[in-house]
Amino acid sequence: MSTPVSIRSTICHAPSRSTHLLVTLAALMAALMTVLPAGFARASEPAVKALNVRALARYDYTHVDSEEVFRFTPPPPVLDQSTFGEEDIDAGAILGFVTLPIEHSLGARFFAGPTGSKRHVDRFDATRSYGFELGGDLFWRDPEVGELGIGPRYLFSSSTTGGVDRTTNSVGADVYGVLFVQDFGVGAIDLRGYLGFLHSESDPEAESDGTYSGMSNFRAGGNATLYVSDFLALGLGGSWSRSNFGNGGESLDISSADIDIDVLVPVVLPITLGAEVSIGRQERSAAGFAQFGRDFFSIGVSLTLSFTDASSLLELNRFYY
């Protein structure tokens, strides 16, 4: 139930926004740990059956159409004579997760691992990026009712574009909730929603004017997962995000819809095979006016190896992960 992100930042600065975010998040997590046990009736089942570990490998391919211009005013000459090419992005990650019980209804989840991506524009290499991501969640869970959690995210990345190297540090947090709907004849359903924030700072030397050295990202989304059987789950969801770039007054909105499928292979250790298809649109704006729009689609596949004795996808998601 945790998801990755990206950044560069505050190595050369005194207390930065990233530092303040971490302090604020630590205070929120401490308050959550104090309030949640008292705010809910004691669940009959524990939040986490037993300490468990899992490893996830994921690959995503994204194709972005060439940029459309739909300005209400004439663009500058340089943009009038040029367009942005089609983009193809290959991205992957290998993450390790540990979930452990803290108290009967409280648990904690941690993850970390390397990430990488390669971006092509009109089939030519444009950007290569390698990084490392880590994060976690503190959560309350009643396997018969639902789950609430909050946690930090951090990502370091190093990228090369046109011979120019850039490092980025990103720090942020997610808060989420899941409602567990019991099986009334069609299968149990998980209804999930989340909100997230991420602040990124890049190496100031990468941009001489500093225009895009900082970025703030806000995101929200939700999905419904139907457990068709012990070994098959289908999902439908959507998401929206807005990124505000530096002091240049530009923003990028991304909205998408996706469907996914998970298949549990019951061997010695549970193996989950996943696939996801997404379609969406990006819209870039400056000073509040829409400038460019482009459509995209994405295909992702994943493999998760779980070191548990769970026998179904529902048991993995509601009692272990």
C-alpha positions in Angstrom: 0.0 0.0 0.0 3.0 2.3 -0.4 4.1 3.9 -3.5 7.4 5.6 -4.8 8.5 9.2 -5.8 11.7 11.6 -6.6 14.0 14.6 -5.5 17.3 16.6 -4.9 17.9 19.2 -2.3 19.2 20.6 0.8 22.8 19.5 1.2 24.1 23.1 0.9 21.3 25.0 2.7 20.4 25.7 6.3 16.9 24.5 7.5 15.0 24.0 4.3 11.4 23.3 3.5 12.3 19.6 3.3 13.7 19.7 6.9 10.5 21.4 8.1 8.4 18.8 6.3 10.2 15.9 8.1 9.8 17.6 11.5 6.1 18.2 10.9 5.6 14.6 9.6 7.3 13.2 12.7 4.9 15.2 14.9 1.8 14.0 13.0 3.0 10.4 13.2 3.5 10.7 17.0 0.0 12.2 17.3 -1.5 9.4 15.2 0.1 6.8 17.4 -1.4 8.4 20.5 -4.9 9.0 19.1 -5.7 6.0 17.0 -5.7 3.3 19.8 -8.1 5.3 21.9 -10.3 6.4 19.0 -11.4 3.0 17.8 -12.9 -0.1 19.4 -10.5 -2.9 19.9 -10.5 -5.1 16.8 -11.0 -8.9 17.1 -8.1 -9.5 14.7 -4.6 -7.9 15.0 -3.5 -5.3 12.5 -0.6 -7.5 11.4 -0.7 -11.2 11.9 3.0 -11.5 12.1 6.1 -9.7 11.0 6.5 -10.3 7.3 8.9 -9.4 4.4 8.2 -9.2 0.7 10.2 -8.3 -2.4 8.7 -6.5 -5.4 10.1 -6.0 -8.9 8.2 -3.7 -11.3 8.6 -2.5 -14.9 6.5 0.3 -16.5 6.4 1.5 -20.1 4.8 4.9 -20.9 4.1 6.5 -24.3 3.4 10.2 -24.4 2.0 11.7 -27.6 3.6 14.7 -29.2 2.6 18.0 -27.6 -0.5 19.8 -28.8 -0.6 23.6 -28.7 -3.9 25.2 -27.7 -2.9 28.7 -26.7 -5.5 31.5 -26.6 -2.7 34.0 -27.5 0.1 33.6 -30.1 3.0 31.6 -28.7 6.6 33.0 -28.7 8.4 32.6 -32.1 10.5 29.7 -30.8 7.4 27.8 -29.8 5.6 28.8 -33.0 8.1 26.9 -35.1 8.7 23.8 -33.0 6.8 21.1 -31.1 7.7 18.6 -28.5 8.3 15.1 -29.8 6.7 11.9 -28.8 8.2 10.4 -25.6 8.7 6.8 -24.6 9.7 6.1 -21.0 11.0 2.8 -19.5 11.0 2.7 -15.7 11.7 0.0 -13.2 12.2 -0.5 -9.4 13.2 -3.3 -7.0 11.8 -2.7 -3.6 11.9 -4.6 -0.3 9.0 -4.2 2.2 8.9 -5.1 5.9 5.6 -4.9 7.8 5.5 -5.4 11.6 3.0 -5.2 14.5 3.4 -2.4 17.0 0.2 -2.9 19.1 -2.9 -5.0 18.6 -4.5 -2.5 16.1 -1.3 -0.6 15.1 1.3 -1.6 12.6 4.3 -0.1 10.7 5.4 -0.7 7.1 8.9 0.2 5.7 10.2 0.0 2.1 13.4 0.8 0.3 15.1 0.0 -3.0 16.8 1.2 -6.2 14.9 2.8 -9.1 15.8 3.7 -12.7 14.3 5.1 -15.9 15.2 5.9 -19.5 13.4 8.6 -21.5 13.4 8.7 -25.3 12.2 11.7 -27.3 11.5 10.8 -31.0 13.4 7.5 -30.3 16.6 9.3 -29.3 17.9 8.9 -25.8 17.0 12.1 -23.8 17.4 11.3 -20.1 18.7 8.5 -18.0 18.0 8.5 -14.3 19.0 6.3 -11.4 18.0 6.6 -7.8 17.0 5.2 -4.5 13.6 5.3 -2.7 12.6 4.7 0.8 9.6 5.4 3.0 7.1 3.8 5.3 3.7 4.1 7.0 2.3 4.0 10.5 -1.2 2.6 10.3 -4.3 1.5 12.3 -6.1 -1.6 10.8 -9.1 -3.7 11.7 -9.2 -6.5 9.1 -13.0 -6.5 9.3 -13.4 -2.7 9.0 -10.6 -0.9 7.2 -7.2 0.8 7.5 -5.9 4.3 8.1 -2.3 5.3 7.7 0.3 8.1 7.2 3.9 8.0 6.2 6.9 9.7 4.8 8.5 9.3 1.3 12.1 10.1 0.2 13.7 9.7 -3.2 17.2 10.5 -4.4 17.9 10.5 -8.1 20.8 11.3 -10.4 20.0 12.0 -14.0 21.8 12.9 -17.2 20.1 15.0 -20.0 22.1 16.1 -23.0 25.4 15.7 -21.2 24.2 17.7 -18.2 24.1 15.9 -14.8 21.6 16.7 -12.2 20.8 15.3 -8.7 17.4 15.7 -7.1 16.2 15.1 -3.6 12.5 14.7 -2.9 10.7 14.4 0.4 7.0 14.2 1.2 4.2 12.3 2.8 1.1 10.3 2.0 -2.1 9.8 4.0 -4.6 7.0 3.0 -7.7 5.2 4.0 -9.1 1.8 3.0 -12.7 0.5 3.6 -13.0 -3.3 3.7 -16.3 -4.4 2.3 -17.3 -7.9 3.1 -18.4 -10.5 0.5 -22.1 -10.2 -0.2 -22.1 -12.7 -3.1 -19.9 -11.0 -5.7 -16.6 -11.0 -3.7 -15.0 -8.9 -1.1 -14.0 -5.3 -2.1 -11.4 -2.9 -0.9 -12.2 0.8 -1.4 -9.0 2.9 -1.1 -8.3 6.7 -1.3 -5.2 8.7 -0.7 -3.7 12.2 -0.7 0.0 12.9 -1.1 2.5 15.8 -1.2 6.1 15.9 -2.5 8.7 18.7 -2.5 11.7 18.3 -4.8 14.9 20.4 -5.0 17.5 19.9 -7.7 21.1 20.9 -7.8 21.1 24.7 -8.3 24.1 24.4 -10.7 22.0 22.4 -13.2 19.9 25.5 -14.0 21.8 28.8 -14.1 18.7 30.9 -13.4 17.3 28.5 -10.8 13.9 28.6 -12.4 13.2 24.9 -12.1 15.4 24.0 -9.2 12.3 23.4 -7.0 9.1 21.5 -7.6 6.0 20.8 -5.4 3.6 18.0 -6.3 0.1 17.4 -4.9 -1.7 14.2 -5.7 -4.9 12.4 -5.0 -6.5 9.2 -6.1 -8.6 6.1 -5.3 -9.3 2.6 -6.5 -11.6 -0.3 -5.9 -10.3 -3.9 -5.7 -12.6 -6.8 -6.2 -11.5 -10.2 -4.9 -12.9 -12.5 -7.6 -11.4 -15.6 -5.8 -8.6 -16.4 -3.4 -6.2 -16.2 -6.3 -7.6 -13.4 -8.5 -8.3 -9.7 -7.9 -9.4 -7.0 -10.3 -9.0 -3.3 -9.8 -10.3 0.0 -11.2 -9.0 3.4 -10.2 -8.1 6.9 -11.1 -5.6 9.6 -10.0 -4.9 13.3 -10.4 -1.7 15.3 -9.6 -0.4 18.9 -10.0 3.2 19.8 -10.1 4.2 23.5 -9.6 7.7 24.3 -10.9 10.1 26.7 -9.2 9.4 30.4 -9.6 8.6 30.2 -13.2 4.8 30.1 -12.7 4.4 26.9 -14.6 2.3 23.9 -13.5 1.6 20.4 -14.9 -1.6 18.6 -14.3 -1.8 14.8 -14.9 -5.0 12.8 -14.7 -5.4 9.1 -15.4 -7.6 6.1 -15.2 -6.3 2.5 -14.8 -7.4 -1.1 -14.6 -5.2 -3.8 -13.0 -5.2 -7.5 -12.3 -3.4 -9.5 -9.6 -2.9 -13.3 -9.7 -1.6 -15.3 -6.8 0.5 -18.3 -7.6 0.3 -20.7 -4.6 3.8 -22.2 -4.6 6.1 -22.8 -1.6 6.0 -19.0 -0.9 3.2 -16.8 -2.3 4.0 -15.2 -5.6 1.8 -12.4 -6.9 1.9 -11.5 -10.6 0.4 -8.1 -11.4 -0.4 -6.1 -14.6 -1.8 -2.6 -15.0 -3.0 -0.5 -18.0 -3.4 3.3 -17.6 -4.6 6.1 -19.9 -4.4 9.8 -19.2 -3.7 13.3 -20.1 -1.1 15.9 -19.2 -1.8 19.6 -19.4 0.8 22.3 -18.8 -0.2 25.8 -17.8 1.6 29.1 -17.2 0.1 31.9 -15.1 -3.2 30.0 -14.9 -3.7 29.7 -18.7 -3.7 26.3 -20.4 -0.7 26.1 -22.8 -0.1 22.5 -23.9 -1.9 19.2 -23.7 -0.9 15.6 -24.5 -2.3 12.2 -24.0 -0.5 9.1 -22.7 -0.9 5.4 -22.0 1.1 3.2 -19.7 1.6 -0.6 -19.2 3.1 -2.0 -16.0 3.9 -5.5 -14.8 5.1 -6.6 -11.4 6.2 -9.7 -9.4 5.9 -9.9 -5.6 7.5 -12.7 -3.5 6.0 -12.8 0.0 7.7 -14.6 2.9 4.4 -15.5 4.6 2.1 -18.5 5.0 -1.0 -16.6 3.6 -3.2 -18.6 1.2 -5.2 -15.8 -0.5 -4.8 -12.3 -1.9 -7.3 -11.0 0.6 -5.4 -12.5 3.5 -2.1 -10.9 2.2 -3.6 -7.4 1.8 -5.8 -7.3 5.0 -3.8 -9.3 7.5 -0.1 -9.0 6.4 0.9 -6.2 4.0 
